[in-house]
Amino acid sequence: MKSLSTLFIAATLLALVGCNTVKGVGQDLQKAGTTIEDAAKKK
């Protein structure tokens, strides 16, 4: 039972870390898109 709980906690932590990583990539892409958009507006 103890090892099952440990496995569940580890899986939950990995899922949370993965969500933060995906969120960070999304924010980076959004910033890049904004920069490109601003550059296009200046021309």
N, CA, C, O and CB atoms as a CASP TS submission, in Angstrom:
PFRMAT TS
TARGET T0000
AUTHOR 0000-0000-0000
METHOD Language model
MODEL 1
PARENT N/A
ATOM      1  N   MET     1       0.821  -1.197   0.000  1.00  0.00           N
ATOM      2  CA  MET     1       0.000   0.000   0.000  1.00  0.00           C
ATOM      3  C   MET     1       0.865   1.263   0.000  1.00  0.00           C
ATOM      4  O   MET     1       0.542   2.244  -0.669  1.00  0.00           O
ATOM      5  CB  MET     1      -0.934  -0.003   1.207  1.00  0.00           C
ATOM      6  N   LYS     2       1.965   1.229   0.755  1.00  0.00           N
ATOM      7  CA  LYS     2       2.838   2.390   0.852  1.00  0.00           C
ATOM      8  C   LYS     2       3.503   2.695  -0.492  1.00  0.00           C
ATOM      9  O   LYS     2       3.629   3.860  -0.870  1.00  0.00           O
ATOM     10  CB  LYS     2       3.900   2.162   1.929  1.00  0.00           C
ATOM     11  N   SER     3       3.926   1.657  -1.210  1.00  0.00           N
ATOM     12  CA  SER     3       4.571   1.879  -2.500  1.00  0.00           C
ATOM     13  C   SER     3       3.560   2.391  -3.535  1.00  0.00           C
ATOM     14  O   SER     3       3.925   3.160  -4.425  1.00  0.00           O
ATOM     15  CB  SER     3       5.233   0.579  -2.996  1.00  0.00           C
ATOM     16  N   LEU     4       2.318   1.977  -3.425  1.00  0.00           N
ATOM     17  CA  LEU     4       1.279   2.465  -4.326  1.00  0.00           C
ATOM     18  C   LEU     4       1.032   3.959  -4.097  1.00  0.00           C
ATOM     19  O   LEU     4       0.849   4.714  -5.052  1.00  0.00           O
ATOM     20  CB  LEU     4      -0.027   1.665  -4.128  1.00  0.00           C
ATOM     21  N   SER     5       1.027   4.376  -2.844  1.00  0.00           N
ATOM     22  CA  SER     5       0.856   5.793  -2.521  1.00  0.00           C
ATOM     23  C   SER     5       2.030   6.608  -3.040  1.00  0.00           C
ATOM     24  O   SER     5       1.842   7.698  -3.580  1.00  0.00           O
ATOM     25  CB  SER     5       0.705   5.988  -1.006  1.00  0.00           C
ATOM     26  N   THR     6       3.230   6.089  -2.880  1.00  0.00           N
ATOM     27  CA  THR     6       4.421   6.772  -3.361  1.00  0.00           C
ATOM     28  C   THR     6       4.381   6.910  -4.878  1.00  0.00           C
ATOM     29  O   THR     6       4.720   7.966  -5.411  1.00  0.00           O
ATOM     30  CB  THR     6       5.684   6.022  -2.925  1.00  0.00           C
ATOM     31  N   LEU     7       3.977   5.870  -5.569  1.00  0.00           N
ATOM     32  CA  LEU     7       3.864   5.898  -7.022  1.00  0.00           C
ATOM     33  C   LEU     7       2.833   6.928  -7.467  1.00  0.00           C
ATOM     34  O   LEU     7       3.060   7.657  -8.432  1.00  0.00           O
ATOM     35  CB  LEU     7       3.493   4.514  -7.556  1.00  0.00           C
ATOM     36  N   PHE     8       1.710   6.990  -6.774  1.00  0.00           N
ATOM     37  CA  PHE     8       0.657   7.949  -7.107  1.00  0.00           C
ATOM     38  C   PHE     8       1.146   9.386  -6.912  1.00  0.00           C
ATOM     39  O   PHE     8       0.888  10.246  -7.754  1.00  0.00           O
ATOM     40  CB  PHE     8      -0.594   7.691  -6.245  1.00  0.00           C
ATOM     41  N   ILE     9       1.836   9.644  -5.829  1.00  0.00           N
ATOM     42  CA  ILE     9       2.368  10.988  -5.558  1.00  0.00           C
ATOM     43  C   ILE     9       3.397  11.369  -6.619  1.00  0.00           C
ATOM     44  O   ILE     9       3.393  12.498  -7.109  1.00  0.00           O
ATOM     45  CB  ILE     9       3.005  11.054  -4.142  1.00  0.00           C
ATOM     46  N   ALA    10       4.268  10.443  -6.973  1.00  0.00           N
ATOM     47  CA  ALA    10       5.280  10.718  -7.991  1.00  0.00           C
ATOM     48  C   ALA    10       4.627  11.023  -9.341  1.00  0.00           C
ATOM     49  O   ALA    10       5.053  11.942 -10.039  1.00  0.00           O
ATOM     50  CB  ALA    10       6.243   9.527  -8.124  1.00  0.00           C
ATOM     51  N   ALA    11       3.607  10.266  -9.709  1.00  0.00           N
ATOM     52  CA  ALA    11       2.909  10.495 -10.978  1.00  0.00           C
ATOM     53  C   ALA    11       2.206  11.851 -10.980  1.00  0.00           C
ATOM     54  O   ALA    11       2.190  12.545 -11.997  1.00  0.00           O
ATOM     55  CB  ALA    11       1.890   9.374 -11.241  1.00  0.00           C
ATOM     56  N   THR    12       1.637  12.218  -9.857  1.00  0.00           N
ATOM     57  CA  THR    12       0.968  13.511  -9.744  1.00  0.00           C
ATOM     58  C   THR    12       1.965  14.654  -9.886  1.00  0.00           C
ATOM     59  O   THR    12       1.691  15.635 -10.576  1.00  0.00           O
ATOM     60  CB  THR    12       0.231  13.617  -8.406  1.00  0.00           C
ATOM     61  N   LEU    13       3.110  14.534  -9.242  1.00  0.00           N
ATOM     62  CA  LEU    13       4.131  15.576  -9.340  1.00  0.00           C
ATOM     63  C   LEU    13       4.655  15.710 -10.764  1.00  0.00           C
ATOM     64  O   LEU    13       4.866  16.826 -11.240  1.00  0.00           O
ATOM     65  CB  LEU    13       5.286  15.277  -8.388  1.00  0.00           C
ATOM     66  N   LEU    14       4.862  14.608 -11.441  1.00  0.00           N
ATOM     67  CA  LEU    14       5.322  14.651 -12.834  1.00  0.00           C
ATOM     68  C   LEU    14       4.291  15.307 -13.734  1.00  0.00           C
ATOM     69  O   LEU    14       4.643  16.059 -14.644  1.00  0.00           O
ATOM     70  CB  LEU    14       5.631  13.242 -13.341  1.00  0.00           C
ATOM     71  N   ALA    15       3.031  15.029 -13.486  1.00  0.00           N
ATOM     72  CA  ALA    15       1.971  15.655 -14.287  1.00  0.00           C
ATOM     73  C   ALA    15       1.943  17.162 -14.061  1.00  0.00           C
ATOM     74  O   ALA    15       1.767  17.927 -15.009  1.00  0.00           O
ATOM     75  CB  ALA    15       0.597  15.042 -13.944  1.00  0.00           C
ATOM     76  N   LEU    16       2.114  17.590 -12.832  1.00  0.00           N
ATOM     77  CA  LEU    16       2.114  19.023 -12.533  1.00  0.00           C
ATOM     78  C   LEU    16       3.305  19.722 -13.168  1.00  0.00           C
ATOM     79  O   LEU    16       3.168  20.827 -13.695  1.00  0.00           O
ATOM     80  CB  LEU    16       2.122  19.251 -11.027  1.00  0.00           C
ATOM     81  N   VAL    17       4.459  19.096 -13.122  1.00  0.00           N
ATOM     82  CA  VAL    17       5.659  19.677 -13.737  1.00  0.00           C
ATOM     83  C   VAL    17       5.466  19.772 -15.245  1.00  0.00           C
ATOM     84  O   VAL    17       5.851  20.766 -15.860  1.00  0.00           O
ATOM     85  CB  VAL    17       6.922  18.833 -13.401  1.00  0.00           C
ATOM     86  N   GLY    18       4.878  18.753 -15.836  1.00  0.00           N
ATOM     87  CA  GLY    18       4.622  18.766 -17.274  1.00  0.00           C
ATOM     88  C   GLY    18       3.673  19.874 -17.672  1.00  0.00           C
ATOM     89  O   GLY    18       3.869  20.508 -18.708  1.00  0.00           O
ATOM     90  N   CYS    19       2.655  20.120 -16.877  1.00  0.00           N
ATOM     91  CA  CYS    19       1.703  21.199 -17.177  1.00  0.00           C
ATOM     92  C   CYS    19       2.401  22.548 -17.142  1.00  0.00           C
ATOM     93  O   CYS    19       2.149  23.397 -17.998  1.00  0.00           O
ATOM     94  CB  CYS    19       0.526  21.185 -16.180  1.00  0.00           C
ATOM     95  N   ASN    20       3.263  22.755 -16.177  1.00  0.00           N
ATOM     96  CA  ASN    20       3.975  24.024 -16.091  1.00  0.00           C
ATOM     97  C   ASN    20       4.907  24.211 -17.282  1.00  0.00           C
ATOM     98  O   ASN    20       5.076  25.326 -17.775  1.00  0.00           O
ATOM     99  CB  ASN    20       4.764  24.104 -14.786  1.00  0.00           C
ATOM    100  N   THR    21       5.507  23.125 -17.739  1.00  0.00           N
ATOM    101  CA  THR    21       6.397  23.203 -18.889  1.00  0.00           C
ATOM    102  C   THR    21       5.623  23.591 -20.136  1.00  0.00           C
ATOM    103  O   THR    21       6.059  24.457 -20.895  1.00  0.00           O
ATOM    104  CB  THR    21       7.118  21.872 -19.104  1.00  0.00           C
ATOM    105  N   VAL    22       4.490  22.965 -20.352  1.00  0.00           N
ATOM    106  CA  VAL    22       3.655  23.268 -21.517  1.00  0.00           C
ATOM    107  C   VAL    22       3.162  24.711 -21.437  1.00  0.00           C
ATOM    108  O   VAL    22       3.119  25.414 -22.447  1.00  0.00           O
ATOM    109  CB  VAL    22       2.454  22.285 -21.608  1.00  0.00           C
ATOM    110  N   LYS    23       2.795  25.144 -20.249  1.00  0.00           N
ATOM    111  CA  LYS    23       2.336  26.519 -20.071  1.00  0.00           C
ATOM    112  C   LYS    23       3.453  27.499 -20.413  1.00  0.00           C
ATOM    113  O   LYS    23       3.211  28.519 -21.058  1.00  0.00           O
ATOM    114  CB  LYS    23       1.847  26.746 -18.628  1.00  0.00           C
ATOM    115  N   GLY    24       4.663  27.196 -19.985  1.00  0.00           N
ATOM    116  CA  GLY    24       5.805  28.058 -20.279  1.00  0.00           C
ATOM    117  C   GLY    24       6.089  28.148 -21.765  1.00  0.00           C
ATOM    118  O   GLY    24       6.393  29.226 -22.277  1.00  0.00           O
ATOM    119  N   VAL    25       5.994  27.035 -22.456  1.00  0.00           N
ATOM    120  CA  VAL    25       6.212  27.031 -23.906  1.00  0.00           C
ATOM    121  C   VAL    25       5.132  27.868 -24.580  1.00  0.00           C
ATOM    122  O   VAL    25       5.418  28.625 -25.508  1.00  0.00           O
ATOM    123  CB  VAL    25       6.211  25.577 -24.468  1.00  0.00           C
ATOM    124  N   GLY    26       3.906  27.735 -24.122  1.00  0.00           N
ATOM    125  CA  GLY    26       2.809  28.528 -24.680  1.00  0.00           C
ATOM    126  C   GLY    26       3.038  30.016 -24.498  1.00  0.00           C
ATOM    127  O   GLY    26       2.764  30.804 -25.403  1.00  0.00           O
ATOM    128  N   GLN    27       3.535  30.403 -23.345  1.00  0.00           N
ATOM    129  CA  GLN    27       3.814  31.820 -23.093  1.00  0.00           C
ATOM    130  C   GLN    27       4.943  32.313 -23.981  1.00  0.00           C
ATOM    131  O   GLN    27       4.882  33.432 -24.490  1.00  0.00           O
ATOM    132  CB  GLN    27       4.169  32.046 -21.618  1.00  0.00           C
ATOM    133  N   ASP    28       5.973  31.496 -24.177  1.00  0.00           N
ATOM    134  CA  ASP    28       7.086  31.872 -25.048  1.00  0.00           C
ATOM    135  C   ASP    28       6.609  32.062 -26.483  1.00  0.00           C
ATOM    136  O   ASP    28       7.003  33.022 -27.146  1.00  0.00           O
ATOM    137  CB  ASP    28       8.194  30.811 -24.994  1.00  0.00           C
ATOM    138  N   LEU    29       5.765  31.155 -26.966  1.00  0.00           N
ATOM    139  CA  LEU    29       5.244  31.272 -28.321  1.00  0.00           C
ATOM    140  C   LEU    29       4.370  32.511 -28.469  1.00  0.00           C
ATOM    141  O   LEU    29       4.376  33.167 -29.510  1.00  0.00           O
ATOM    142  CB  LEU    29       4.452  30.023 -28.694  1.00  0.00           C
ATOM    143  N   GLN    30       3.625  32.821 -27.426  1.00  0.00           N
ATOM    144  CA  GLN    30       2.773  34.001 -27.465  1.00  0.00           C
ATOM    145  C   GLN    30       3.617  35.277 -27.555  1.00  0.00           C
ATOM    146  O   GLN    30       3.284  36.193 -28.307  1.00  0.00           O
ATOM    147  CB  GLN    30       1.866  34.044 -26.225  1.00  0.00           C
ATOM    148  N   LYS    31       4.699  35.332 -26.792  1.00  0.00           N
ATOM    149  CA  LYS    31       5.595  36.494 -26.847  1.00  0.00           C
ATOM    150  C   LYS    31       6.239  36.618 -28.221  1.00  0.00           C
ATOM    151  O   LYS    31       6.369  37.719 -28.756  1.00  0.00           O
ATOM    152  CB  LYS    31       6.681  36.391 -25.764  1.00  0.00           C
ATOM    153  N   ALA    32       6.641  35.489 -28.788  1.00  0.00           N
ATOM    154  CA  ALA    32       7.249  35.510 -30.121  1.00  0.00           C
ATOM    155  C   ALA    32       6.238  35.991 -31.155  1.00  0.00           C
ATOM    156  O   ALA    32       6.583  36.771 -32.043  1.00  0.00           O
ATOM    157  CB  ALA    32       7.780  34.110 -30.501  1.00  0.00           C
ATOM    158  N   GLY    33       5.014  35.541 -31.051  1.00  0.00           N
ATOM    159  CA  GLY    33       3.955  35.975 -31.969  1.00  0.00           C
ATOM    160  C   GLY    33       3.686  37.464 -31.846  1.00  0.00           C
ATOM    161  O   GLY    33       3.466  38.141 -32.851  1.00  0.00           O
ATOM    162  N   THR    34       3.702  37.972 -30.642  1.00  0.00           N
ATOM    163  CA  THR    34       3.492  39.401 -30.430  1.00  0.00           C
ATOM    164  C   THR    34       4.622  40.214 -31.051  1.00  0.00           C
ATOM    165  O   THR    34       4.382  41.258 -31.658  1.00  0.00           O
ATOM    166  CB  THR    34       3.381  39.710 -28.934  1.00  0.00           C
ATOM    167  N   THR    35       5.838  39.739 -30.900  1.00  0.00           N
ATOM    168  CA  THR    35       6.996  40.430 -31.479  1.00  0.00           C
ATOM    169  C   THR    35       6.900  40.464 -32.997  1.00  0.00           C
ATOM    170  O   THR    35       7.161  41.496 -33.616  1.00  0.00           O
ATOM    171  CB  THR    35       8.305  39.746 -31.048  1.00  0.00           C
ATOM    172  N   ILE    36       6.532  39.354 -33.590  1.00  0.00           N
ATOM    173  CA  ILE    36       6.395  39.286 -35.053  1.00  0.00           C
ATOM    174  C   ILE    36       5.265  40.204 -35.521  1.00  0.00           C
ATOM    175  O   ILE    36       5.386  40.896 -36.533  1.00  0.00           O
ATOM    176  CB  ILE    36       6.127  37.824 -35.513  1.00  0.00           C
ATOM    177  N   GLU    37       4.186  40.197 -34.778  1.00  0.00           N
ATOM    178  CA  GLU    37       3.044  41.038 -35.115  1.00  0.00           C
ATOM    179  C   GLU    37       3.418  42.519 -35.060  1.00  0.00           C
ATOM    180  O   GLU    37       3.056  43.289 -35.950  1.00  0.00           O
ATOM    181  CB  GLU    37       1.875  40.751 -34.166  1.00  0.00           C
ATOM    182  N   ASP    38       4.140  42.911 -34.016  1.00  0.00           N
ATOM    183  CA  ASP    38       4.588  44.298 -33.889  1.00  0.00           C
ATOM    184  C   ASP    38       5.515  44.691 -35.027  1.00  0.00           C
ATOM    185  O   ASP    38       5.417  45.801 -35.552  1.00  0.00           O
ATOM    186  CB  ASP    38       5.291  44.507 -32.554  1.00  0.00           C
ATOM    187  N   ALA    39       6.409  43.796 -35.413  1.00  0.00           N
ATOM    188  CA  ALA    39       7.337  44.067 -36.510  1.00  0.00           C
ATOM    189  C   ALA    39       6.575  44.244 -37.823  1.00  0.00           C
ATOM    190  O   ALA    39       6.930  45.089 -38.644  1.00  0.00           O
ATOM    191  CB  ALA    39       8.372  42.929 -36.638  1.00  0.00           C
ATOM    192  N   ALA    40       5.539  43.452 -38.015  1.00  0.00           N
ATOM    193  CA  ALA    40       4.738  43.546 -39.251  1.00  0.00           C
ATOM    194  C   ALA    40       3.966  44.854 -39.297  1.00  0.00           C
ATOM    195  O   ALA    40       3.780  45.426 -40.370  1.00  0.00           O
ATOM    196  CB  ALA    40       3.761  42.359 -39.360  1.00  0.00           C
ATOM    197  N   LYS    41       3.516  45.332 -38.144  1.00  0.00           N
ATOM    198  CA  LYS    41       2.758  46.583 -38.093  1.00  0.00           C
ATOM    199  C   LYS    41       3.641  47.792 -38.392  1.00  0.00           C
ATOM    200  O   LYS    41       3.156  48.799 -38.906  1.00  0.00           O
ATOM    201  CB  LYS    41       2.104  46.746 -36.725  1.00  0.00           C
ATOM    202  N   LYS    42       4.931  47.701 -38.076  1.00  0.00           N
ATOM    203  CA  LYS    42       5.847  48.810 -38.292  1.00  0.00           C
ATOM    204  C   LYS    42       6.168  49.024 -39.760  1.00  0.00           C
ATOM    205  O   LYS    42       6.551  50.126 -40.152  1.00  0.00           O
ATOM    206  CB  LYS    42       7.115  48.580 -37.527  1.00  0.00           C
ATOM    207  N   LYS    43       6.019  47.989 -40.579  1.00  0.00           N
ATOM    208  CA  LYS    43       6.374  48.085 -42.009  1.00  0.00           C
ATOM    209  C   LYS    43       5.315  48.771 -42.796  1.00  0.00           C
ATOM    210  O   LYS    43       5.454  48.934 -44.008  1.00  0.00           O
ATOM    211  CB  LYS    43       6.620  46.724 -42.597  1.00  0.00           C
TER
END
